């Protein structure tokens, strides 16, 4: 088979990624949307999809976590306008809030990416490349999940995979109020940081989302679906 034919076959197999930028969405609504899209991706009714959004102040408990890692009771959380959810993602307890870019990839890993560890490492790679685009040195730590810097953890990852279709995802601290992390005992007790803290100034979330989209498409070998989609 000639090189041109190989290239044509590769092009024909190229998968499209639909990106939906949703702005500020409460956690419960985002969870319901993920479930809806998950079913559509499983049946082929919707292409692989990446949701990018912000959440209001929210604490989530993953499959390996429990409420003992939350330092306030539910009434105290309500007084601070913080909502609490138990989820089926991996990981322990984490915080979501304003100034954070949350990404929910809902993609089918079958047939050529059926490897949970590879998927998580690929998400880390997307975020490491994105941070590098803003001159921030970030890295993995063996045995831990997420993206780290010399000043602490800058991005958390917690995923769920069913029949090789992914839900949940990552949270990157951009201009995040880090004081909210004091409400929890974060995973492994590592300090947290943000892009704002690392570069000394706020970065527009839209600029960070632009780089996440480009790096996600590159790492996962997608072409971008340019059709306008409004949630």
KAWOSUL-V697041 format. One record per residue. N is the residue number from 0. RES is the residue in one letter. SS is DSSP state (~ for helix, > for strand, _ for the rest). BURIAL is + if it has 24 or more other ideal C-beta (glycine too) atoms within 12 Angstrom, else -. D_CENTER is the distance of its C-alpha to the mean C-alpha in Angstrom with 1 decimal. Layout:
BEGIN
N;RES;SS;BURIAL;D_CENTER + N;RES;SS;BURIAL;D_CENTER
END
This chain:
BEGIN
0;X;_;-;39.4 + 1;X;_;-;39.3 + 2;X;~;-;36.4 + 3;X;~;-;36.4 + 4;X;~;-;36.2 + 5;X;~;-;33.3 + 6;X;~;-;31.5 + 7;X;~;-;32.3 + 8;X;~;-;31.0 + 9;X;~;-;27.7 + 10;X;~;-;27.4 + 11;X;~;-;28.3 + 12;X;~;-;25.6 + 13;X;_;-;22.9 + 14;X;>;+;20.0 + 15;X;>;+;18.7 + 16;X;>;+;15.2 + 17;X;>;+;15.2 + 18;X;>;+;12.9 + 19;X;>;+;13.1 + 20;X;>;+;12.7 + 21;X;>;+;13.6 + 22;X;>;-;14.2 + 23;X;>;-;14.7 + 24;X;_;+;14.3 + 25;X;_;-;15.4 + 26;X;~;+;13.4 + 27;X;~;-;16.1 + 28;X;~;-;16.2 + 29;X;~;+;12.6 + 30;X;~;+;13.1 + 31;X;~;-;16.3 + 32;X;~;+;14.9 + 33;X;~;+;12.5 + 34;X;~;-;15.6 + 35;X;~;-;17.7 + 36;X;~;+;15.7 + 37;X;~;+;15.3 + 38;X;~;-;19.1 + 39;X;~;-;19.6 + 40;X;~;+;17.7 + 41;X;~;+;19.7 + 42;X;~;-;22.9 + 43;X;_;-;22.3 + 44;X;_;-;22.8 + 45;X;_;+;19.6 + 46;X;_;+;18.0 + 47;X;>;+;14.7 + 48;X;>;+;12.2 + 49;X;>;+;9.0 + 50;X;>;+;8.6 + 51;X;>;+;7.9 + 52;X;>;+;9.4 + 53;X;>;+;10.7 + 54;X;_;+;12.1 + 55;X;_;+;15.5 + 56;X;_;+;16.2 + 57;X;>;+;14.9 + 58;X;>;+;15.0 + 59;X;>;+;13.7 + 60;X;>;+;15.5 + 61;X;_;+;14.1 + 62;X;_;-;16.7 + 63;X;_;-;17.9 + 64;X;_;+;18.3 + 65;X;_;-;21.1 + 66;X;~;-;22.4 + 67;X;~;-;24.4 + 68;X;~;+;21.5 + 69;X;>;+;21.7 + 70;X;_;-;24.5 + 71;X;_;-;25.6 + 72;X;_;-;26.9 + 73;X;~;-;25.8 + 74;X;~;-;28.5 + 75;X;~;-;27.5 + 76;X;~;-;23.9 + 77;X;~;-;25.4 + 78;X;~;-;27.5 + 79;X;_;+;24.6 + 80;X;_;-;22.8 + 81;X;_;+;20.0 + 82;X;>;+;19.1 + 83;X;>;+;18.4 + 84;X;>;+;16.9 + 85;X;>;-;17.1 + 86;X;_;+;14.6 + 87;X;_;-;14.7 + 88;X;_;+;11.4 + 89;X;_;+;12.3 + 90;X;_;+;12.9 + 91;X;_;+;15.0 + 92;X;>;+;14.8 + 93;X;>;+;12.4 + 94;X;>;+;12.6 + 95;X;>;+;10.9 + 96;X;_;+;13.1 + 97;X;_;+;14.5 + 98;X;_;+;13.9 + 99;X;>;+;10.2 + 100;X;>;+;7.6 + 101;X;>;+;5.0 + 102;X;>;+;3.3 + 103;X;>;+;5.1 + 104;X;>;+;7.0 + 105;X;>;+;10.4 + 106;X;_;+;12.5 + 107;X;>;+;15.7 + 108;X;_;+;16.0 + 109;X;_;-;19.7 + 110;X;_;-;22.1 + 111;X;_;-;21.2 + 112;X;_;+;17.9 + 113;X;_;-;18.7 + 114;X;_;-;17.6 + 115;X;~;-;15.0 + 116;X;~;-;15.3 + 117;X;~;-;15.2 + 118;X;~;+;11.9 + 119;X;~;+;10.2 + 120;X;~;+;12.4 + 121;X;~;+;11.4 + 122;X;~;+;7.7 + 123;X;~;+;9.4 + 124;X;~;+;11.9 + 125;X;~;+;9.8 + 126;X;~;+;8.9 + 127;X;~;+;12.5 + 128;X;~;+;14.0 + 129;X;~;+;12.4 + 130;X;~;+;13.8 + 131;X;~;-;17.0 + 132;X;~;+;17.4 + 133;X;_;+;17.9 + 134;X;_;-;20.2 + 135;X;_;+;18.2 + 136;X;_;-;18.8 + 137;X;_;+;15.9 + 138;X;>;-;16.2 + 139;X;_;+;15.6 + 140;X;_;-;17.9 + 141;X;_;-;19.5 + 142;X;_;-;19.1 + 143;X;_;+;16.0 + 144;X;_;+;12.2 + 145;X;_;+;10.0 + 146;X;>;+;11.2 + 147;X;>;+;14.6 + 148;X;>;+;17.3 + 149;X;_;-;21.0 + 150;X;_;-;20.5 + 151;X;>;+;17.8 + 152;X;>;+;14.2 + 153;X;>;+;12.0 + 154;X;>;+;8.4 + 155;X;>;+;7.6 + 156;X;>;+;6.2 + 157;X;>;+;7.8 + 158;X;>;+;8.5 + 159;X;>;+;11.5 + 160;X;>;+;13.7 + 161;X;>;-;16.9 + 162;X;_;-;19.4 + 163;X;_;+;16.9 + 164;X;>;+;14.7 + 165;X;>;+;11.1 + 166;X;>;+;9.4 + 167;X;>;+;6.8 + 168;X;>;+;3.6 + 169;X;>;+;2.1 + 170;X;>;+;4.7 + 171;X;>;+;7.2 + 172;X;>;+;10.7 + 173;X;_;+;12.7 + 174;X;_;+;15.8 + 175;X;_;+;14.9 + 176;X;_;+;18.0 + 177;X;~;+;17.8 + 178;X;~;-;20.7 + 179;X;~;+;18.7 + 180;X;~;+;17.5 + 181;X;~;-;21.2 + 182;X;~;+;21.1 + 183;X;>;+;19.6 + 184;X;_;+;20.2 + 185;X;_;+;16.9 + 186;X;~;+;16.2 + 187;X;~;-;19.1 + 188;X;~;-;20.4 + 189;X;_;+;19.0 + 190;X;_;-;19.2 + 191;X;>;+;16.3 + 192;X;_;+;16.4 + 193;X;_;+;14.9 + 194;X;~;+;15.5 + 195;X;~;+;18.3 + 196;X;~;+;19.9 + 197;X;~;+;19.7 + 198;X;~;+;21.2 + 199;X;_;-;23.3 + 200;X;_;-;22.4 + 201;X;_;-;19.9 + 202;X;_;+;17.8 + 203;X;_;-;17.3 + 204;X;~;+;13.8 + 205;X;~;-;15.0 + 206;X;~;-;15.9 + 207;X;~;+;12.5 + 208;X;~;+;11.0 + 209;X;~;-;14.0 + 210;X;~;+;13.3 + 211;X;~;+;9.7 + 212;X;~;+;11.4 + 213;X;~;-;14.3 + 214;X;~;+;12.8 + 215;X;~;+;10.6 + 216;X;~;+;14.0 + 217;X;~;-;15.9 + 218;X;~;+;14.2 + 219;X;_;+;14.0 + 220;X;_;-;17.3 + 221;X;>;+;16.8 + 222;X;>;-;19.0 + 223;X;>;+;17.7 + 224;X;>;-;19.2 + 225;X;_;-;21.0 + 226;X;_;-;22.2 + 227;X;_;-;21.7 + 228;X;_;-;19.7 + 229;X;_;-;19.8 + 230;X;_;-;18.2
END
